[in-house]
Amino acid sequence: MSDYKVLFLDIDGTIIKPDDTIEETTVNAIRQVQEKGIEVFLATGRPLHEIRDLAKELNVHSLIGYNGAFAIYQGKDLFQEPMNMESVKQFIDIAKKNQHELVLYTKDQNLFTDLETDCVKEFIEKFHLHKNDSYSPSEDYEVLGMTLINLEPKDVALYKQEDQIHLSQVNLEGMFHCYDVIRDQVNKGIGVQYVLKHLGHKKENAIAFGDGMNDKEMLLSVGEGFAMGNGHPDLYQYAKHKTTSVTDSGIYNGLKTLGIIE
């Protein structure tokens, strides 16, 4: 067996099933990995202030959030990369002109352009977001990430204002109209690379599981990248392995093929 040191796990569609539950095999797999001394990171597009309970439930103390803009290792801040506010304001202006909604994630809050629209209420309910407020143009925020809401596929082209930013469709049933804003130089893959360098591990020592296109860079940044069976069709070309779906012990089965767990 290779000398695996760290495991990176996406949350939605990878750990959490569509009905918002977690399979016992997933919990068991994470526990077995930890017992072998392998460090587990949750690596998500979600803001870190909204996943504390899940991390506690899984006994995980290392996190990468906001699609790679903020990381915590063993409970201590590792790095933080806020977005350029000019870029943020451009996206807000485009959203406003096209009747799209947008959520800005800071270290402590989720700031929505309009909290009263049905699509925003649905988004908040789906992702169990609690620290919500309205965005105020007069405030000076440090924005770590953004998600656009209520887009048609054709609308993606409206936001191609910068070469260094692209949109990634949220890979969840009922949420396909939502797109994460991903920076080319700040994403899950860059976050993983930073963590590996900080811990003194090589790419070959790392494993990752994901299901969405925001996981692409992460899967390419580890030695053993697994795309979930329920993953976005375009993701498989970037993964070394394809495992079963989140509802069919995907993480457990993937780790078993590596000989890490029983």
C-alpha positions in Angstrom: 0.0 0.0 0.0 1.2 3.5 -0.8 2.1 5.9 2.0 -1.2 7.9 2.1 -1.1 10.9 4.5 -4.1 13.1 3.7 -7.7 12.7 2.4 -9.7 15.6 0.9 -13.5 15.2 0.8 -16.1 17.3 -0.9 -19.3 17.6 1.0 -22.5 18.0 -1.1 -23.0 15.0 -3.4 -19.9 13.3 -2.0 -20.5 13.0 1.8 -24.0 14.2 2.0 -26.8 12.5 0.0 -29.6 14.3 -1.8 -31.9 13.7 1.2 -29.4 15.5 3.4 -28.3 12.4 5.3 -24.9 10.6 5.4 -24.5 6.9 4.8 -23.2 4.9 7.8 -20.5 3.4 5.4 -19.2 7.0 4.8 -18.9 7.7 8.5 -17.3 4.3 9.0 -14.8 5.0 6.2 -13.8 8.3 7.6 -13.3 6.8 11.0 -11.1 4.0 9.7 -9.0 6.4 7.7 -8.4 8.6 10.8 -7.5 5.5 12.8 -4.7 4.9 10.4 -3.3 8.3 11.0 -4.4 9.9 7.7 -5.5 13.5 8.0 -9.0 14.2 6.7 -9.9 17.6 5.2 -13.5 18.7 4.3 -13.0 20.6 1.0 -16.1 22.5 0.0 -17.6 25.5 -1.8 -19.6 26.2 1.3 -18.5 28.9 3.8 -16.7 27.4 6.8 -19.0 29.1 9.3 -21.8 26.9 8.0 -20.1 23.5 8.2 -18.9 23.5 11.9 -21.6 21.1 13.0 -20.9 18.6 10.2 -17.2 18.8 10.9 -17.8 18.1 14.6 -20.1 15.2 13.7 -17.4 13.6 11.6 -14.6 14.5 14.1 -12.8 16.5 11.4 -10.7 19.5 12.4 -9.1 20.5 9.1 -11.2 22.4 6.4 -10.9 24.0 3.0 -13.9 26.3 2.3 -15.2 28.8 -0.2 -13.8 26.7 -3.1 -10.2 27.1 -1.8 -10.2 30.6 -0.5 -9.8 29.8 3.2 -8.3 26.8 5.0 -8.0 25.7 8.6 -5.6 23.0 9.8 -6.3 21.3 13.1 -8.5 24.2 14.2 -6.0 27.0 13.2 -6.2 29.3 10.3 -3.8 28.3 7.5 -4.5 30.8 4.7 -7.2 33.3 3.5 -7.6 34.8 0.0 -10.4 37.4 -0.4 -11.7 38.3 -3.8 -10.9 41.5 -5.6 -13.8 43.9 -4.8 -13.8 45.4 -8.3 -14.5 41.9 -9.7 -17.2 41.4 -7.0 -19.0 44.6 -7.9 -18.9 43.7 -11.7 -20.7 40.5 -10.9 -23.2 42.2 -8.7 -23.9 44.7 -11.5 -24.4 42.0 -14.1 -26.7 40.0 -11.8 -28.8 43.1 -11.1 -29.2 43.9 -14.8 -30.3 40.3 -15.6 -32.6 39.6 -12.6 -30.2 37.1 -11.2 -29.5 36.7 -7.5 -26.2 36.4 -5.8 -24.7 35.4 -2.4 -21.4 36.7 -1.2 -19.6 34.7 1.5 -17.5 36.4 4.1 -15.7 34.8 7.0 -18.8 35.1 9.1 -21.8 35.8 6.9 -23.8 34.9 3.8 -24.8 38.2 2.1 -27.7 37.9 -0.4 -28.7 40.5 -3.0 -32.4 39.8 -2.1 -33.5 37.5 0.8 -37.1 37.5 -0.3 -37.1 35.8 -3.7 -38.2 32.2 -3.9 -35.0 31.0 -5.4 -32.9 32.5 -2.6 -35.2 31.0 0.0 -34.9 27.6 -1.7 -31.1 28.0 -1.8 -31.0 28.9 1.9 -33.2 25.9 2.9 -31.3 23.4 0.7 -27.9 24.3 2.1 -29.1 24.9 5.7 -27.6 28.4 5.8 -28.1 30.3 9.1 -25.9 33.4 9.1 -27.8 35.3 6.4 -28.0 39.0 5.8 -28.6 41.5 3.0 -25.7 42.8 0.9 -25.2 46.5 1.3 -23.2 48.4 -1.4 -22.1 50.9 1.2 -20.3 48.3 3.4 -16.7 47.2 2.9 -16.7 43.4 2.9 -13.9 40.9 2.5 -15.5 38.4 0.1 -14.1 34.9 0.1 -16.5 33.4 -2.4 -19.7 33.9 -4.4 -22.6 31.8 -5.9 -24.9 33.0 -8.6 -28.5 31.9 -8.4 -31.4 31.7 -10.9 -29.2 31.4 -14.1 -30.0 29.6 -17.4 -27.1 27.9 -19.1 -27.0 30.6 -21.7 -26.6 33.3 -19.0 -23.1 32.0 -18.1 -21.6 33.9 -21.0 -22.7 37.2 -19.4 -20.2 36.8 -16.6 -17.1 36.1 -18.8 -15.7 39.5 -18.0 -12.4 38.2 -16.7 -10.0 35.5 -17.9 -9.1 34.6 -14.4 -12.6 33.7 -13.3 -15.0 31.0 -14.5 -18.4 29.6 -13.3 -19.0 26.1 -12.1 -22.5 24.7 -12.1 -23.7 23.4 -8.7 -24.1 19.6 -9.2 -27.2 19.1 -7.0 -30.7 18.1 -8.1 -32.8 21.2 -8.1 -29.8 23.5 -7.8 -28.6 23.4 -11.4 -29.5 27.0 -11.8 -26.8 27.9 -9.3 -23.2 28.6 -10.3 -20.1 29.0 -8.0 -17.7 31.7 -9.0 -14.2 30.1 -9.3 -10.9 31.9 -9.5 -8.2 30.2 -11.6 -5.6 31.0 -9.0 -7.9 30.4 -5.9 -9.7 27.1 -6.1 -9.8 23.7 -4.3 -6.8 22.5 -6.2 -4.7 25.5 -5.2 -5.9 25.0 -1.6 -4.9 21.3 -1.7 -1.5 22.1 -3.1 -0.9 24.7 -0.4 -1.9 22.2 2.3 0.4 19.5 0.9 3.3 21.9 0.8 2.6 23.1 4.3 2.5 19.5 5.7 5.5 18.4 3.7 3.5 15.8 1.7 3.8 14.9 -2.0 0.9 14.7 -4.4 1.2 10.9 -4.3 0.5 10.9 -0.6 -3.0 12.5 -1.1 -6.5 11.2 -2.0 -9.6 13.2 -3.0 -13.2 12.6 -3.7 -15.6 15.0 -5.5 -18.7 15.2 -7.7 -18.8 18.7 -9.2 -16.8 20.7 -11.7 -15.6 22.8 -8.8 -13.7 19.6 -7.7 -11.8 19.4 -11.0 -8.6 21.1 -9.8 -8.7 19.2 -6.5 -8.8 15.8 -8.3 -5.9 16.8 -10.5 -3.8 17.9 -7.5 -3.7 14.5 -5.7 -2.3 11.1 -6.6 -5.6 9.3 -6.3 -8.5 11.4 -7.5 -12.0 9.9 -7.3 -15.1 11.1 -9.1 -18.4 10.0 -7.6 -20.7 7.9 -9.6 -23.3 10.7 -9.4 -20.7 13.2 -10.5 -21.0 15.8 -13.3 -20.4 14.0 -16.6 -17.6 16.4 -17.5 -15.7 15.6 -14.3 -14.7 12.0 -15.1 -12.0 13.0 -17.6 -10.1 14.7 -14.7 -10.4 11.9 -12.2 -8.0 8.9 -12.0 -10.8 6.8 -10.7 -14.6 6.6 -10.8 -16.3 5.2 -7.7 -20.0 4.4 -6.9 -22.5 7.2 -6.1 -23.0 9.0 -2.8 -26.1 6.8 -2.2 -24.1 3.7 -2.9 -21.1 3.9 -0.5 -18.9 5.9 -3.0 -16.2 7.0 -0.5 -16.1 3.6 1.2 -15.8 1.7 -2.0 -13.2 4.0 -3.4 -11.0 3.8 -0.3 -11.4 0.0 -0.3 -10.0 -0.3 -3.8 -6.8 1.4 -2.5 -6.6 -1.1 0.3 -6.9 1.5 3.0 -10.0 0.3 4.7 -11.8 -3.0 5.1 
